[in-house]
Amino acid sequence: MASDSESNISKKTSEKREIRNAELEWLRFREETLGPAAYQEAAGSKLMRKVKENPFVPIGAFATLGALSYGLWCFRQGRGRDSQMMMRARIGAQGFTIVAIMMGVFVGATPRNSNVVVKTEPPPKNISSS
């Protein structure tokens, strides 16, 4: 009985090791694919890089936040007409943000033309004895 429980425990620990090894292999694969810079980048520098890549997304987000805040303030003040106008402006700003995100995805997905010249050697000539 004791050996059965010990074998079950050893099986469970070996399964856990296999799972852990598989996870580590996946992380190694991602690091090799994305490069080490993806894992060594701080949050602030990543945010700044993303803002530089697509500056229209934060502009749209802040416009949405501004329209929402002012619209809620107008609603609280009892100015229904201004509140409705700001809620419509918020919808427009959200639409702008969605379009900016989609354009960023589209631009990021298209391959970039680089001026890298790849030199290839001609295939070796077959030496045949005649």
N, CA, C and O atoms as CSV, one atom per row, in Angstrom:
chain,resi,resn,atom,element,x,y,z
A,1,MET,N,N,0.806,-1.194,0.000
A,1,MET,CA,C,0.000,0.000,0.000
A,1,MET,C,C,0.849,1.258,0.000
A,1,MET,O,O,0.561,2.215,-0.718
A,2,ALA,N,N,1.902,1.249,0.815
A,2,ALA,CA,C,2.759,2.420,0.908
A,2,ALA,C,C,3.476,2.659,-0.414
A,2,ALA,O,O,3.679,3.804,-0.818
A,3,SER,N,N,3.858,1.578,-1.086
A,3,SER,CA,C,4.553,1.732,-2.357
A,3,SER,C,C,3.611,2.270,-3.438
A,3,SER,O,O,4.050,2.999,-4.328
A,4,ASP,N,N,2.316,1.919,-3.372
A,4,ASP,CA,C,1.342,2.444,-4.323
A,4,ASP,C,C,1.188,3.952,-4.167
A,4,ASP,O,O,1.162,4.681,-5.159
A,5,SER,N,N,1.088,4.418,-2.935
A,5,SER,CA,C,0.934,5.854,-2.721
A,5,SER,C,C,2.216,6.590,-3.106
A,5,SER,O,O,2.160,7.703,-3.628
A,6,GLU,N,N,3.367,5.972,-2.851
A,6,GLU,CA,C,4.630,6.593,-3.240
A,6,GLU,C,C,4.752,6.657,-4.754
A,6,GLU,O,O,5.265,7.638,-5.293
A,7,SER,N,N,4.287,5.626,-5.441
A,7,SER,CA,C,4.354,5.634,-6.900
A,7,SER,C,C,3.389,6.663,-7.478
A,7,SER,O,O,3.700,7.317,-8.474
A,8,ASN,N,N,2.211,6.811,-6.852
A,8,ASN,CA,C,1.270,7.840,-7.300
A,8,ASN,C,C,1.856,9.226,-7.105
A,8,ASN,O,O,1.715,10.087,-7.974
A,9,ILE,N,N,2.507,9.451,-5.981
A,9,ILE,CA,C,3.124,10.748,-5.713
A,9,ILE,C,C,4.248,11.009,-6.703
A,9,ILE,O,O,4.385,12.126,-7.202
A,10,SER,N,N,5.049,9.997,-6.993
A,10,SER,CA,C,6.145,10.186,-7.949
A,10,SER,C,C,5.600,10.432,-9.355
A,10,SER,O,O,6.181,11.204,-10.117
A,11,LYS,N,N,4.482,9.775,-9.705
A,11,LYS,CA,C,3.866,10.019,-11.005
A,11,LYS,C,C,3.361,11.454,-11.109
A,11,LYS,O,O,3.535,12.112,-12.134
A,12,LYS,N,N,2.726,11.937,-10.025
A,12,LYS,CA,C,2.207,13.304,-10.032
A,12,LYS,C,C,3.336,14.322,-10.125
A,12,LYS,O,O,3.226,15.305,-10.858
A,13,THR,N,N,4.409,14.096,-9.394
A,13,THR,CA,C,5.532,15.035,-9.461
A,13,THR,C,C,6.200,15.007,-10.826
A,13,THR,O,O,6.636,16.045,-11.324
A,14,SER,N,N,6.285,13.832,-11.435
A,14,SER,CA,C,6.878,13.773,-12.774
A,14,SER,C,C,5.968,14.454,-13.794
A,14,SER,O,O,6.460,15.085,-14.729
A,15,GLU,N,N,4.643,14.337,-13.629
A,15,GLU,CA,C,3.713,15.030,-14.525
A,15,GLU,C,C,3.844,16.546,-14.361
A,15,GLU,O,O,3.813,17.290,-15.341
A,16,LYS,N,N,3.992,16.997,-13.107
A,16,LYS,CA,C,4.165,18.429,-12.867
A,16,LYS,C,C,5.461,18.928,-13.498
A,16,LYS,O,O,5.497,20.022,-14.061
A,17,ARG,N,N,6.518,18.133,-13.407
A,17,ARG,CA,C,7.789,18.525,-14.031
A,17,ARG,C,C,7.643,18.618,-15.545
A,17,ARG,O,O,8.170,19.540,-16.167
A,18,GLU,N,N,6.924,17.660,-16.141
A,18,GLU,CA,C,6.717,17.683,-17.586
A,18,GLU,C,C,5.941,18.925,-18.006
A,18,GLU,O,O,6.272,19.565,-19.005
A,19,ILE,N,N,4.912,19.262,-17.242
A,19,ILE,CA,C,4.128,20.459,-17.553
A,19,ILE,C,C,5.006,21.702,-17.424
A,19,ILE,O,O,4.965,22.585,-18.281
A,20,ARG,N,N,5.800,21.771,-16.353
A,20,ARG,CA,C,6.678,22.907,-16.138
A,20,ARG,C,C,7.707,23.014,-17.260
A,20,ARG,O,O,7.996,24.112,-17.736
A,21,ASN,N,N,8.262,21.874,-17.685
A,21,ASN,CA,C,9.224,21.877,-18.784
A,21,ASN,C,C,8.571,22.337,-20.083
A,21,ASN,O,O,9.181,23.074,-20.858
A,22,ALA,N,N,7.329,21.904,-20.325
A,22,ALA,CA,C,6.618,22.326,-21.530
A,22,ALA,C,C,6.384,23.835,-21.504
A,22,ALA,O,O,6.518,24.503,-22.529
A,23,GLU,N,N,6.034,24.374,-20.325
A,23,GLU,CA,C,5.847,25.822,-20.218
A,23,GLU,C,C,7.148,26.560,-20.460
A,23,GLU,O,O,7.168,27.591,-21.133
A,24,LEU,N,N,8.238,26.035,-19.913
A,24,LEU,CA,C,9.526,26.677,-20.118
A,24,LEU,C,C,9.949,26.619,-21.577
A,24,LEU,O,O,10.531,27.573,-22.095
A,25,GLU,N,N,9.662,25.506,-22.242
A,25,GLU,CA,C,9.970,25.413,-23.666
A,25,GLU,C,C,9.175,26.436,-24.463
A,25,GLU,O,O,9.702,27.025,-25.407
A,26,TRP,N,N,7.913,26.658,-24.100
A,26,TRP,CA,C,7.093,27.645,-24.781
A,26,TRP,C,C,7.657,29.041,-24.564
A,26,TRP,O,O,7.703,29.846,-25.494
A,27,LEU,N,N,8.086,29.331,-23.337
A,27,LEU,CA,C,8.679,30.640,-23.061
A,27,LEU,C,C,9.977,30.827,-23.833
A,27,LEU,O,O,10.238,31.909,-24.359
A,28,ARG,N,N,10.784,29.785,-23.903
A,28,ARG,CA,C,12.018,29.876,-24.681
A,28,ARG,C,C,11.704,30.117,-26.153
A,28,ARG,O,O,12.377,30.913,-26.809
A,29,PHE,N,N,10.695,29.438,-26.673
A,29,PHE,CA,C,10.306,29.624,-28.072
A,29,PHE,C,C,9.855,31.067,-28.311
A,29,PHE,O,O,10.240,31.684,-29.304
A,30,ARG,N,N,9.032,31.605,-27.388
A,30,ARG,CA,C,8.577,32.989,-27.546
A,30,ARG,C,C,9.746,33.962,-27.481
A,30,ARG,O,O,9.795,34.930,-28.240
A,31,GLU,N,N,10.684,33.708,-26.579
A,31,GLU,CA,C,11.826,34.608,-26.467
A,31,GLU,C,C,12.684,34.551,-27.724
A,31,GLU,O,O,13.182,35.581,-28.179
A,32,GLU,N,N,12.860,33.364,-28.287
A,32,GLU,CA,C,13.620,33.243,-29.517
A,32,GLU,C,C,12.899,33.921,-30.669
A,32,GLU,O,O,13.536,34.541,-31.521
A,33,THR,N,N,11.581,33.808,-30.703
A,33,THR,CA,C,10.797,34.386,-31.784
A,33,THR,C,C,10.724,35.900,-31.674
A,33,THR,O,O,10.978,36.609,-32.648
A,34,LEU,N,N,10.378,36.399,-30.486
A,34,LEU,CA,C,10.201,37.832,-30.298
A,34,LEU,C,C,11.508,38.555,-30.011
A,34,LEU,O,O,11.609,39.766,-30.211
A,35,GLY,N,N,12.486,37.833,-29.552
A,35,GLY,CA,C,13.755,38.445,-29.208
A,35,GLY,C,C,13.792,38.799,-27.734
A,35,GLY,O,O,12.748,38.910,-27.091
A,36,PRO,N,N,14.976,38.975,-27.202
A,36,PRO,CA,C,15.090,39.264,-25.770
A,36,PRO,C,C,14.582,40.642,-25.395
A,36,PRO,O,O,14.268,40.877,-24.228
A,37,ALA,N,N,14.489,41.562,-26.346
A,37,ALA,CA,C,14.032,42.913,-26.029
A,37,ALA,C,C,12.577,42.923,-25.571
A,37,ALA,O,O,12.170,43.812,-24.822
A,38,ALA,N,N,11.791,41.944,-26.014
A,38,ALA,CA,C,10.380,41.893,-25.630
A,38,ALA,C,C,10.217,41.603,-24.147
A,38,ALA,O,O,9.222,42.003,-23.543
A,39,TYR,N,N,11.177,40.916,-23.560
A,39,TYR,CA,C,11.071,40.569,-22.149
A,39,TYR,C,C,11.849,41.526,-21.250
A,39,TYR,O,O,11.642,41.526,-20.036
A,40,GLN,N,N,12.722,42.325,-21.807
A,40,GLN,CA,C,13.531,43.215,-21.005
A,40,GLN,C,C,13.037,44.651,-21.060
A,40,GLN,O,O,13.690,45.538,-20.510
A,41,GLU,N,N,11.916,44.907,-21.701
A,41,GLU,CA,C,11.399,46.259,-21.857
A,41,GLU,C,C,10.540,46.615,-20.662
A,41,GLU,O,O,9.658,45.851,-20.272
A,42,ALA,N,N,10.797,47.774,-20.080
A,42,ALA,CA,C,10.011,48.237,-18.941
A,42,ALA,C,C,8.645,48.714,-19.420
A,42,ALA,O,O,8.458,49.002,-20.602
A,43,ALA,N,N,7.701,48.795,-18.501
A,43,ALA,CA,C,6.330,49.164,-18.856
A,43,ALA,C,C,6.261,50.586,-19.410
A,43,ALA,O,O,5.556,50.837,-20.387
A,44,GLY,N,N,6.976,51.499,-18.803
A,44,GLY,CA,C,6.946,52.892,-19.268
A,44,GLY,C,C,7.516,53.057,-20.658
A,44,GLY,O,O,6.964,53.790,-21.479
A,45,SER,N,N,8.628,52.374,-20.929
A,45,SER,CA,C,9.223,52.486,-22.257
A,45,SER,C,C,8.361,51.782,-23.305
A,45,SER,O,O,8.315,52.199,-24.462
A,46,LYS,N,N,7.677,50.711,-22.890
A,46,LYS,CA,C,6.779,50.034,-23.826
A,46,LYS,C,C,5.604,50.940,-24.172
A,46,LYS,O,O,5.190,51.014,-25.329
A,47,LEU,N,N,5.065,51.632,-23.163
A,47,LEU,CA,C,3.959,52.561,-23.401
A,47,LEU,C,C,4.385,53.670,-24.357
A,47,LEU,O,O,3.655,54.008,-25.289
A,48,MET,N,N,5.563,54.232,-24.124
A,48,MET,CA,C,6.038,55.300,-25.007
A,48,MET,C,C,6.268,54.793,-26.428
A,48,MET,O,O,5.989,55.502,-27.395
A,49,ARG,N,N,6.772,53.579,-26.556
A,49,ARG,CA,C,6.975,53.007,-27.891
A,49,ARG,C,C,5.652,52.824,-28.610
A,49,ARG,O,O,5.539,53.119,-29.800
A,50,LYS,N,N,4.643,52.334,-27.882
A,50,LYS,CA,C,3.324,52.131,-28.492
A,50,LYS,C,C,2.687,53.459,-28.889
A,50,LYS,O,O,2.044,53.549,-29.935
A,51,VAL,N,N,2.863,54.501,-28.052
A,51,VAL,CA,C,2.305,55.821,-28.371
A,51,VAL,C,C,2.981,56.387,-29.609
A,51,VAL,O,O,2.327,57.009,-30.446
A,52,LYS,N,N,4.291,56.174,-29.732
A,52,LYS,CA,C,5.005,56.668,-30.913
A,52,LYS,C,C,4.597,55.903,-32.164
A,52,LYS,O,O,4.552,56.478,-33.251
A,53,GLU,N,N,4.296,54.606,-32.026
A,53,GLU,CA,C,3.879,53.809,-33.174
A,53,GLU,C,C,2.517,54.234,-33.688
A,53,GLU,O,O,2.306,54.288,-34.900
A,54,ASN,N,N,1.584,54.538,-32.784
A,54,ASN,CA,C,0.236,54.928,-33.188
A,54,ASN,C,C,-0.275,56.014,-32.236
A,54,ASN,O,O,-0.950,55.703,-31.254
A,55,PRO,N,N,0.041,57.284,-32.515
A,55,PRO,CA,C,-0.337,58.356,-31.590
A,55,PRO,C,C,-1.831,58.678,-31.596
A,55,PRO,O,O,-2.305,59.374,-30.698
A,56,PHE,N,N,-2.575,58.199,-32.570
A,56,PHE,CA,C,-3.990,58.539,-32.644
A,56,PHE,C,C,-4.836,57.790,-31.621
A,56,PHE,O,O,-5.916,58.260,-31.263
A,57,VAL,N,N,-4.380,56.651,-31.151
A,57,VAL,CA,C,-5.140,55.889,-30.156
A,57,VAL,C,C,-5.238,56.651,-28.835
A,57,VAL,O,O,-6.348,56.804,-28.323
A,58,PRO,N,N,-4.130,57.141,-28.250
A,58,PRO,CA,C,-4.296,57.908,-27.012
A,58,PRO,C,C,-5.042,59.220,-27.214
A,58,PRO,O,O,-5.740,59.677,-26.309
A,59,ILE,N,N,-4.904,59.828,-28.381
A,59,ILE,CA,C,-5.662,61.053,-28.661
A,59,ILE,C,C,-7.151,60.744,-28.627
A,59,ILE,O,O,-7.922,61.480,-28.013
A,60,GLY,N,N,-7.561,59.665,-29.279
A,60,GLY,CA,C,-8.966,59.269,-29.279
A,60,GLY,C,C,-9.455,58.885,-27.898
A,60,GLY,O,O,-10.587,59.193,-27.524
A,61,ALA,N,N,-8.595,58.205,-27.130
A,61,ALA,CA,C,-8.986,57.800,-25.777
A,61,ALA,C,C,-9.194,59.021,-24.885
A,61,ALA,O,O,-10.158,59.077,-24.122
A,62,PHE,N,N,-8.294,59.997,-24.977
A,62,PHE,CA,C,-8.458,61.209,-24.163
A,62,PHE,C,C,-9.654,62.034,-24.620
A,62,PHE,O,O,-10.326,62.659,-23.799
A,63,ALA,N,N,-9.926,62.042,-25.933
A,63,ALA,CA,C,-11.116,62.750,-26.431
A,63,ALA,C,C,-12.380,62.076,-25.909
A,63,ALA,O,O,-13.335,62.754,-25.531
A,64,THR,N,N,-12.389,60.749,-25.888
A,64,THR,CA,C,-13.526,60.014,-25.341
A,64,THR,C,C,-13.715,60.326,-23.870
A,64,THR,O,O,-14.830,60.596,-23.423
A,65,LEU,N,N,-12.632,60.291,-23.124
A,65,LEU,CA,C,-12.701,60.584,-21.689
A,65,LEU,C,C,-13.173,62.017,-21.435
A,65,LEU,O,O,-13.973,62.256,-20.531
A,66,GLY,N,N,-12.682,62.959,-22.224
A,66,GLY,CA,C,-13.097,64.357,-22.060
A,66,GLY,C,C,-14.572,64.553,-22.358
A,66,GLY,O,O,-15.273,65.227,-21.603
A,67,ALA,N,N,-15.049,63.973,-23.447
A,67,ALA,CA,C,-16.463,64.116,-23.806
A,67,ALA,C,C,-17.350,63.442,-22.768
A,67,ALA,O,O,-18.405,63.976,-22.423
A,68,LEU,N,N,-16.947,62.289,-22.270
A,68,LEU,CA,C,-17.723,61.595,-21.248
A,68,LEU,C,C,-17.779,62.409,-19.961
A,68,LEU,O,O,-18.844,62.577,-19.368
A,69,SER,N,N,-16.627,62.912,-19.537
A,69,SER,CA,C,-16.582,63.679,-18.289
A,69,SER,C,C,-17.422,64.945,-18.380
A,69,SER,O,O,-18.206,65.243,-17.479
A,70,TYR,N,N,-17.259,65.685,-19.463
A,70,TYR,CA,C,-18.023,66.927,-19.613
A,70,TYR,C,C,-19.514,66.624,-19.769
A,70,TYR,O,O,-20.355,67.363,-19.257
A,71,GLY,N,N,-19.839,65.554,-20.466
A,71,GLY,CA,C,-21.243,65.173,-20.622
A,71,GLY,C,C,-21.892,64.794,-19.306
A,71,GLY,O,O,-23.041,65.155,-19.050
A,72,LEU,N,N,-21.163,64.064,-18.467
A,72,LEU,CA,C,-21.702,63.716,-17.151
A,72,LEU,C,C,-21.835,64.955,-16.257
A,72,LEU,O,O,-22.788,65.075,-15.488
A,73,TRP,N,N,-20.880,65.860,-16.365
A,73,TRP,CA,C,-20.952,67.095,-15.582
A,73,TRP,C,C,-22.164,67.919,-16.014
A,73,TRP,O,O,-22.880,68.465,-15.174
A,74,CYS,N,N,-22.390,68.005,-17.321
A,74,CYS,CA,C,-23.568,68.732,-17.819
A,74,CYS,C,C,-24.855,68.048,-17.362
A,74,CYS,O,O,-25.823,68.726,-17.018
A,75,PHE,N,N,-24.879,66.730,-17.355
A,75,PHE,CA,C,-26.052,65.991,-16.902
A,75,PHE,C,C,-26.343,66.287,-15.436
A,75,PHE,O,O,-27.495,66.463,-15.042
A,76,ARG,N,N,-25.283,66.339,-14.636
A,76,ARG,CA,C,-25.457,66.624,-13.212
A,76,ARG,C,C,-25.951,68.052,-12.991
A,76,ARG,O,O,-26.696,68.314,-12.047
A,77,GLN,N,N,-25.540,68.965,-13.850
A,77,GLN,CA,C,-25.967,70.363,-13.734
A,77,GLN,C,C,-27.392,70.571,-14.245
A,77,GLN,O,O,-27.983,71.631,-14.034
A,78,GLY,N,N,-27.936,69.569,-14.910
A,78,GLY,CA,C,-29.300,69.682,-15.419
A,78,GLY,C,C,-29.363,70.260,-16.820
A,78,GLY,O,O,-30.435,70.670,-17.264
A,79,ARG,N,N,-28.259,70.303,-17.518
A,79,ARG,CA,C,-28.228,70.825,-18.891
A,79,ARG,C,C,-28.314,69.640,-19.847
A,79,ARG,O,O,-27.304,69.148,-20.351
A,80,GLY,N,N,-29.533,69.202,-20.077
A,80,GLY,CA,C,-29.782,67.991,-20.858
A,80,GLY,C,C,-29.325,68.090,-22.299
A,80,GLY,O,O,-28.809,67.123,-22.860
A,81,ARG,N,N,-29.514,69.266,-22.903
A,81,ARG,CA,C,-29.135,69.417,-24.309
A,81,ARG,C,C,-27.618,69.283,-24.483
A,81,ARG,O,O,-27.153,68.595,-25.392
A,82,ASP,N,N,-26.853,69.940,-23.613
A,82,ASP,CA,C,-25.390,69.843,-23.688
A,82,ASP,C,C,-24.914,68.424,-23.365
A,82,ASP,O,O,-23.956,67.928,-23.959
A,83,SER,N,N,-25.592,67.784,-22.422
A,83,SER,CA,C,-25.231,66.423,-22.062
A,83,SER,C,C,-25.437,65.479,-23.250
A,83,SER,O,O,-24.585,64.635,-23.529
A,84,GLN,N,N,-26.560,65.620,-23.944
A,84,GLN,CA,C,-26.811,64.789,-25.129
A,84,GLN,C,C,-25.775,65.035,-26.218
A,84,GLN,O,O,-25.310,64.099,-26.870
A,85,MET,N,N,-25.419,66.298,-26.406
A,85,MET,CA,C,-24.420,66.633,-27.428
A,85,MET,C,C,-23.071,65.997,-27.077
A,85,MET,O,O,-22.375,65.497,-27.961
A,86,MET,N,N,-22.704,66.014,-25.811
A,86,MET,CA,C,-21.430,65.424,-25.391
A,86,MET,C,C,-21.455,63.897,-25.489
A,86,MET,O,O,-20.429,63.289,-25.794
A,87,MET,N,N,-22.585,63.279,-25.240
A,87,MET,CA,C,-22.674,61.823,-25.389
A,87,MET,C,C,-22.542,61.432,-26.861
A,87,MET,O,O,-21.969,60.390,-27.182
A,88,ARG,N,N,-23.061,62.250,-27.734
A,88,ARG,CA,C,-22.883,61.992,-29.170
A,88,ARG,C,C,-21.430,62.216,-29.574
A,88,ARG,O,O,-20.891,61.483,-30.402
A,89,ALA,N,N,-20.805,63.222,-28.993
A,89,ALA,CA,C,-19.385,63.460,-29.259
A,89,ALA,C,C,-18.547,62.295,-28.735
A,89,ALA,O,O,-17.544,61.921,-29.344
A,90,ARG,N,N,-18.959,61.730,-27.612
A,90,ARG,CA,C,-18.248,60.581,-27.054
A,90,ARG,C,C,-18.309,59.401,-28.016
A,90,ARG,O,O,-17.312,58.705,-28.209
A,91,ILE,N,N,-19.466,59.173,-28.616
A,91,ILE,CA,C,-19.609,58.080,-29.590
A,91,ILE,C,C,-18.683,58.317,-30.783
A,91,ILE,O,O,-18.043,57.388,-31.275
A,92,GLY,N,N,-18.619,59.557,-31.238
A,92,GLY,CA,C,-17.711,59.883,-32.343
A,92,GLY,C,C,-16.256,59.659,-31.977
A,92,GLY,O,O,-15.481,59.138,-32.778
A,93,ALA,N,N,-15.885,60.056,-30.760
A,93,ALA,CA,C,-14.501,59.856,-30.309
A,93,ALA,C,C,-14.183,58.372,-30.165
A,93,ALA,O,O,-13.071,57.945,-30.472
A,94,GLN,N,N,-15.143,57.590,-29.703
A,94,GLN,CA,C,-14.928,56.143,-29.608
A,94,GLN,C,C,-14.750,55.536,-30.998
A,94,GLN,O,O,-13.900,54.669,-31.201
A,95,GLY,N,N,-15.545,55.990,-31.935
A,95,GLY,CA,C,-15.402,55.513,-33.317
A,95,GLY,C,C,-14.035,55.865,-33.880
A,95,GLY,O,O,-13.407,55.049,-34.556
A,96,PHE,N,N,-13.574,57.080,-33.602
A,96,PHE,CA,C,-12.244,57.502,-34.045
A,96,PHE,C,C,-11.172,56.599,-33.448
A,96,PHE,O,O,-10.225,56.210,-34.133
A,97,THR,N,N,-11.325,56.269,-32.176
A,97,THR,CA,C,-10.342,55.416,-31.496
A,97,THR,C,C,-10.329,54.016,-32.111
A,97,THR,O,O,-9.262,53.443,-32.328
A,98,ILE,N,N,-11.496,53.473,-32.389
A,98,ILE,CA,C,-11.578,52.136,-33.001
A,98,ILE,C,C,-10.931,52.146,-34.382
A,98,ILE,O,O,-10.198,51.219,-34.727
A,99,VAL,N,N,-11.194,53.182,-35.172
A,99,VAL,CA,C,-10.580,53.276,-36.501
A,99,VAL,C,C,-9.062,53.395,-36.369
A,99,VAL,O,O,-8.326,52.799,-37.155
A,100,ALA,N,N,-8.589,54.158,-35.384
A,100,ALA,CA,C,-7.142,54.295,-35.174
A,100,ALA,C,C,-6.516,52.963,-34.789
A,100,ALA,O,O,-5.427,52.631,-35.258
A,101,ILE,N,N,-7.186,52.203,-33.946
A,101,ILE,CA,C,-6.671,50.885,-33.556
A,101,ILE,C,C,-6.614,49.964,-34.776
A,101,ILE,O,O,-5.615,49.279,-34.993
A,102,MET,N,N,-7.672,49.947,-35.563
A,102,MET,CA,C,-7.707,49.076,-36.736
A,102,MET,C,C,-6.648,49.470,-37.760
A,102,MET,O,O,-6.030,48.600,-38.375
A,103,MET,N,N,-6.433,50.755,-37.947
A,103,MET,CA,C,-5.391,51.194,-38.874
A,103,MET,C,C,-4.015,50.801,-38.346
A,103,MET,O,O,-3.142,50.422,-39.127
A,104,GLY,N,N,-3.809,50.885,-37.033
A,104,GLY,CA,C,-2.546,50.454,-36.451
A,104,GLY,C,C,-2.311,48.971,-36.655
A,104,GLY,O,O,-1.191,48.549,-36.943
A,105,VAL,N,N,-3.359,48.181,-36.510
A,105,VAL,CA,C,-3.241,46.737,-36.741
A,105,VAL,C,C,-2.934,46.474,-38.211
A,105,VAL,O,O,-2.095,45.633,-38.531
A,106,PHE,N,N,-3.608,47.187,-39.101
A,106,PHE,CA,C,-3.400,46.998,-40.537
A,106,PHE,C,C,-1.971,47.389,-40.932
A,106,PHE,O,O,-1.310,46.665,-41.676
A,107,VAL,N,N,-1.504,48.523,-40.436
A,107,VAL,CA,C,-0.158,48.970,-40.773
A,107,VAL,C,C,0.881,48.029,-40.168
A,107,VAL,O,O,1.902,47.746,-40.795
A,108,GLY,N,N,0.627,47.549,-38.962
A,108,GLY,CA,C,1.563,46.638,-38.323
A,108,GLY,C,C,1.612,45.273,-38.980
A,108,GLY,O,O,2.623,44.576,-38.887
A,109,ALA,N,N,0.532,44.881,-39.644
A,109,ALA,CA,C,0.473,43.561,-40.256
A,109,ALA,C,C,1.070,43.535,-41.659
A,109,ALA,O,O,1.451,42.472,-42.150
A,110,THR,N,N,1.155,44.687,-42.303
A,110,THR,CA,C,1.705,44.707,-43.651
A,110,THR,C,C,3.218,44.621,-43.581
A,110,THR,O,O,3.832,45.251,-42.720
A,111,PRO,N,N,3.828,43.855,-44.471
A,111,PRO,CA,C,5.291,43.759,-44.459
A,111,PRO,C,C,5.909,45.071,-44.918
A,111,PRO,O,O,5.398,45.743,-45.813
A,112,ARG,N,N,7.001,45.411,-44.292
A,112,ARG,CA,C,7.683,46.659,-44.637
A,112,ARG,C,C,8.753,46.370,-45.673
A,112,ARG,O,O,9.432,45.345,-45.624
A,113,ASN,N,N,8.888,47.296,-46.613
A,113,ASN,CA,C,9.962,47.177,-47.591
A,113,ASN,C,C,11.232,47.701,-46.945
A,113,ASN,O,O,11.288,48.845,-46.496
A,114,SER,N,N,12.218,46.881,-46.905
A,114,SER,CA,C,13.489,47.313,-46.363
A,114,SER,C,C,14.526,47.259,-47.467
A,114,SER,O,O,14.360,46.556,-48.463
A,115,ASN,N,N,15.558,47.983,-47.283
A,115,ASN,CA,C,16.608,48.040,-48.287
A,115,ASN,C,C,17.675,46.986,-48.038
A,115,ASN,O,O,18.855,47.206,-48.308
A,116,VAL,N,N,17.256,45.861,-47.529
A,116,VAL,CA,C,18.182,44.774,-47.270
A,116,VAL,C,C,18.345,43.974,-48.552
A,116,VAL,O,O,17.368,43.525,-49.152
A,117,VAL,N,N,19.575,43.807,-48.952
A,117,VAL,CA,C,19.861,43.033,-50.148
A,117,VAL,C,C,20.377,41.674,-49.706
A,117,VAL,O,O,21.359,41.570,-48.971
A,118,VAL,N,N,19.707,40.657,-50.160
A,118,VAL,CA,C,20.104,39.299,-49.821
A,118,VAL,C,C,20.882,38.743,-50.997
A,118,VAL,O,O,20.372,38.634,-52.112
A,119,LYS,N,N,22.121,38.399,-50.724
A,119,LYS,CA,C,22.947,37.836,-51.785
A,119,LYS,C,C,22.813,36.323,-51.755
A,119,LYS,O,O,22.993,35.677,-50.723
A,120,THR,N,N,22.501,35.800,-52.885
A,120,THR,CA,C,22.391,34.345,-52.988
A,120,THR,C,C,23.444,33.848,-53.957
A,120,THR,O,O,23.783,34.521,-54.930
A,121,GLU,N,N,23.939,32.700,-53.687
A,121,GLU,CA,C,24.916,32.088,-54.569
A,121,GLU,C,C,24.180,31.195,-55.556
A,121,GLU,O,O,23.162,30.589,-55.222
A,122,PRO,N,N,24.701,31.121,-56.769
A,122,PRO,CA,C,24.045,30.222,-57.720
A,122,PRO,C,C,24.218,28.784,-57.258
A,122,PRO,O,O,25.178,28.456,-56.561
A,123,PRO,N,N,23.290,27.940,-57.649
A,123,PRO,CA,C,23.413,26.539,-57.245
A,123,PRO,C,C,24.693,25.931,-57.842
A,123,PRO,O,O,25.145,26.345,-58.909
A,124,PRO,N,N,25.260,24.960,-57.151
A,124,PRO,CA,C,26.475,24.337,-57.683
A,124,PRO,C,C,26.184,23.607,-58.989
A,124,PRO,O,O,25.118,23.022,-59.184
A,125,LYS,N,N,27.174,23.665,-59.870
A,125,LYS,CA,C,27.013,23.003,-61.167
A,125,LYS,C,C,27.201,21.493,-60.996
A,125,LYS,O,O,28.082,21.028,-60.272
A,126,ASN,N,N,26.365,20.776,-61.669
A,126,ASN,CA,C,26.492,19.321,-61.617
A,126,ASN,C,C,27.672,18.874,-62.473
A,126,ASN,O,O,27.772,19.207,-63.653
A,127,ILE,N,N,28.519,18.146,-61.872
A,127,ILE,CA,C,29.658,17.610,-62.615
A,127,ILE,C,C,29.285,16.182,-63.026
A,127,ILE,O,O,29.180,15.272,-62.204
A,128,SER,N,N,29.099,16.043,-64.284
A,128,SER,CA,C,28.728,14.707,-64.775
A,128,SER,C,C,29.844,14.207,-65.673
A,128,SER,O,O,30.413,14.963,-66.460
A,129,SER,N,N,30.136,12.970,-65.551
A,129,SER,CA,C,31.164,12.385,-66.399
A,129,SER,C,C,30.530,11.900,-67.684
A,129,SER,O,O,29.577,11.122,-67.657
A,130,SER,N,N,31.053,12.358,-68.812
A,130,SER,CA,C,30.495,11.971,-70.094
A,130,SER,C,C,31.376,10.987,-70.785
A,130,SER,O,O,31.060,10.545,-71.890
